[in-house]
Amino acid sequence: MKLIHTADLHLGSKIESKFPESKSKQRRAELRDSFARMIERARELGAEAILIAGDVFDTDPATPEDYAFFFGAIKANADLTFLLLHGNHDAGVPFPADLPNLFTFGGEWRAWEGDGVAVSGIEMTEDNCAALYDAFSPVPGKTNIVTLHGGLGSSPAVGTVVLSKLADRGIDYLALGDYHGLKTDKLDAKGVWAYPGCPEGRGFDETGEKGLLLLTVENGAVKTAFIPHACRTLRVYDCDVSAAADEYQAIETARKLIADADPKDPIRLYLTGAVSFDRTNLAHNAETRLNDPRKHYFVSVKDKTTPALDLDAIRKEVSLRGEFLNLLDQKEGLSDEDRSAILELGLRALTGQDVI
């Protein structure tokens, strides 16, 4: 038997802070389309069920458009089984009870049984988050898959999964949701746990390849395969423009750096380095010039440059900067790299800039 393990679709995400209005609207539509394509991919791969380990929607309540689309797609694909767990983002969203091919989990352990497979799940609450581990029992004679939504931790709490309490409990595969990147490891000598990550990156904190996990259950074992799925991959670049003599050269340096990027992928570009030219409108001007729709879907530019400083002049100042630099000069045993890092952080702190 084959199943798709996915999570964190986050339909209805507010993307306006990350993209222009037109792109935000398009990306929200692409999130919905991602689920439609997931159903098509399940058929292509021969999967009989799609397991969604929480956070179908981004808000509670879900938007009417996203709600109707998602459950309309399930209704229209009656030959596929959908196993659906509430996550923290959609904890209060009602899941329809009139869809025969939709199986949902509640505040007590429930198990869906397929051909040689049992998928058990429970939604964490304040009342059950500590007791749910002892309450779990594997289904005899089945390959046991368990689904939970939460981050990893060492003590029981709502939204926290304690792996040590699930080890050696007869679990063949622990299907998790909440973490937005691909992550998997051994649960015990027999089982594994995995986060599939979100199927589509929504912001520049969700970069890199995104996809699904295909589970193949055979002879009592679960084999996993990562299936790339996202229609766009968010990319982040650091561009050192310290060698640029002016703004034009800085932007040209950035242009060359991203020249070979896939034109369908959104880009976040951080301009770095110490520069001697006027940086007042550097990020805005770079973003304007680099957003050529023939070459890039969208380029976001952040200015992380610093002004080039005359250190000899600062040493002669009667100021905190001058005192700091002279004290640093007297400090022995520092490598050139460490001395440079301390200098940069110290001067940034003394001018009220972010040092993180």
N, C-alpha and C positions, 0 to 999 in steps of 0.2 A: 504494500500500500504506500502511496505517496501523498504527502501533505505539504502545503506552503505554510511556513512560519513567518509572520510579519507582525509589526506593531508600530504605534506612534505615527499614524497617518496624519493626524492633526488637521483634519479638514476644517476650513474656515479660519485658518491662521491669519492673524493681522500682520501683513508683510509690508505695510506702508512705510515703516521706519527704515526698511532695508532696501527698498526699491522705489523708483518713481511710480506715480499712480497707475500709469498704463501697464507697467511691468507687474505691479502688485496684483492687478486684476487678472492678468494673464497667468501669473504663477498660482493664484488661488484656483483658477480653472484647471491648471495642469496637475494640481494636487488631486482634484476629483478624477481627472483622466487617468492618473496613476493607478487608482483602484480599478477602473475599467480595464486598463491594460494588464493589471495583475490577474484578473479573471481570465483574460485571454491566455496569459502565460501559463496559468494553472492547467488549462486545457491542453496547451501544447506539450507540457511536461508530463501529462497523464496524472495530475494530482486529483484526488477525489474530494479533498477538503482544504479550506483555507482557515488557519488558526490566527486570530488577531489578538495579541496579548496586551490589549488596552490602548487608550487614547486614540480612538477613531476620530473623535472631534477635538477641537482645540479649546472650545468654550462650553460652559454649561449655563444656559441651554445652547444647544447647537442651532446654527442658523437654519431656517426652514428649507432653504435651497440645498444645503449640504445634507440635511436629514433626509429629505425626499430622494435625493440622488442616491445616497448610500443604500438605503433600504429598498429603493426601487430596483437597483442593480441586483441585490440579493433575490428579490422576488422574481426577476426576469431570468435568473439562472438556477432554476429549481433542481437541476440535476447535480449541482454542486452543494456540498455541505459547508456552512460557515459557522465556525466556533468563535464566539465573541465574548471577551472579558472586558468589563469596565476598567478604565484607568482613572488616575486622579483628575485628569482634565475633563472627563465626561462622566464622572461618578453619578451625577444626577440625571443624566439623559435617559429617558425611557427607551428600552429596546422592545420592539413589537413582539407580541406573543402569538401572532396569527401567521407566522411564516414557517411552514413545516421544515424547511431546510436550514433554519437558523436555530442554533443551540447556544444558550447563554448560561453564565455561571452567576451564582448569588453569594450570600453571606455564609453559606455552608458548602462543604465539598460536594460537587456534582461531577459525574463522569459520563462522557459520551463514548459509546463503544462502536468501533468499526470492525473491519476484517482483521482480527488478531491484534487490534490496537484499542487502548483505552486512553482518553484524554480527560484528565481531571483538573479542575480549577476551582478557585475560590476568590472572592473579592475581599480585600482586607478592610476591616473596620476597627474602630477603637475597641469594640467588644471581642473581636476574634483574633486580633493580630498576634497575641501571645499564645493562644491555645490552638491555633490552626495547625501547627506542626505536629503535635501529638495526636490530633484528630485525623490526620491523613492515613489512609490505608491503600496500598496498591490493589488494583483489580486482579484477582488470581487468573492465571492462564493467559494474560495479555501482555503485550509490550506496553509499558506504562509511560505515558507522556504527561507531565504536569505543567500547568501554566499559571504564572503569577505576574503581577505588575508592581515593580518597585526597584529601587536601587539596592546595591549590596551593602550589608552592614553586619555588625557583630551582636546586636541585641534586637529583639522583636519590637517593632513599631509599625504604625500605619505607613505604607510606602517603603518598607524596608524588608529585604529578603535575606534571611540568615542561612547561608549555604550549609553550614555545619549541622543544622537541625534537619536538613533534608538528605544528607549523605547516608548511605547504607540503609535506605528505606525502600529499596526496590524500584527506584526511579531510573528509567532508561534515558530519558531526555527531559530536561527542565527548560521549558519555553518561556523566556522572560521578555518583558517590555518595560520601557521607561528610559533606558540609556539609548542615545541616538546614534551611536556608532556600533559597528560590528565587534562583538566580543564573545569569546567562547573558551571554555576550559573544562577540565575533568571535574566532575562532581564527587566521584568516588571511583573505585576500581572498575565499576560497571558503567556508570552513567556519565553524561556530560551536561553542562548548562550553556545556554547561549542567548545573547541579545542579537537580533538581526539588524538593529539600527533602524532609523526611519527610512522609508523607501524613496523619499525625495528630500534633499537639503533645502531648508527654507531661508536660512540666513548664513552669514559668514562664520558662524560658530558650528556649522554643520557641513564642513567641507569634505572633499574626497568622494570616492565612489560609494554609492548607496544602492541597496538592493534587497533581496529576499533570501530566505533560507529554504531550500528544498529538502524535505525529510523523506528518506526512503526507508521504510520499515520492512526488513526481510530477515527471516530466520531468528526472530527475537531481538534483533539489533537495529539501531537507528543510525543510518549514514546521513551526513549533512553535506550540502553543496551550496556555496554562495552563488546567487544568480544576480548579476548586475541588472538594474531595473530603471534607475532614474533617467528622465529625459534630459536633464541638465546636471552637470557636476560643478559645484561652486569651488572656485580656485582662489588661493591667497598667494600673493607675491610680495617679497621684500625687495625694494629697489634702492640701492645706495647711489645717491646723486652727489656725493661729496666732491667728485672730480669735475662737476659741471661749473662752468664759468658764469652762467646766467640761467634764467628760467627756461629759455628755449632749449638749451642743451639738456637740462634736467628732464624735460618732458620727452625729448627725443630718446634719452637713455631709457625712460620707462616704456616708450613705444616699442623699442627694439626688444626689450625684455619679454613683452607679452605678444610679440608678433606671431608666434607659432601656436598660440592658444586656440583651442577649438572655438569657432565663432558662436556656437550655441551656448557656451558656458558663461555664467556670470563671474566677474573678476573683482576681487578686492585687492587694491594696490597700496602698500605702505611705502611712502617715500622716506628714506632715512639718510643719515649722514650730516656732517657739519658743513654749512654753505655760507658763502660771503655775500650773496645777492639778496635782494628784497624778497622775502617769503610770504608777504602779506596775503596774496591771492593765489598762492601756488597750487593748493589742492583744487580749488574751484576751476582755475584755468587748465590744469592738467585733466580734470574730469571732463571739461567741455571739449577739449581737443582730442582726447582718447576715445570718446564715445562715438565712434564711427559705426553706424548700423551695418555697413558692408563688411566689417571686420570683427565686431564684438557685439554680443547680446546686451551687456551692460558692464560698465567699468566704474567702480566706486573707488575714490582716491582719498586717502587719509595722510595728512602731513605730519610725519614724525621727525622731521629734520630739526636741527638746532643751529643757532648762528655760530659761525666760525669765530673764535675768540683769539685775541692777541694776549697770550699768556704772560709774556714779559711785561706788558702794560698792567695786567691785573696784579702781578706780584708787587708792583710799586704803589698800588692803590692803598689808601688808608680806609679799608673796608673789611667787612666779613669775608668777602670773596678773596681779597688779598691775603688776609690772615690764614684762611683755609688752605690756599695754594702754597703758602710758605710752610705751613705745618706739614703738608703732604710731601713737600720736597725733602723735609728732614726725616721722614719716615723711612727706615731702612728695611731691607729684606723683602720688599714687594717686587713681584714680577712686573714687567712693562705692561702686560695685559691687565693685571689687577690694579696697577696704578692708574691706568687709563680709565678703567671702569669706575673707580672711586672718584676720580676727577669729574667724570661726566655726571654721576649721580649727585655728587656734592654741589656742583654748580647749578644743576637743575633744581635741587631742593632749595638753595639759597635764592633762587629767582621765582619760587612758588610754583614750579612745574611738577607734573606728575612724575614720580620716580619708579612707578610699578612697571 
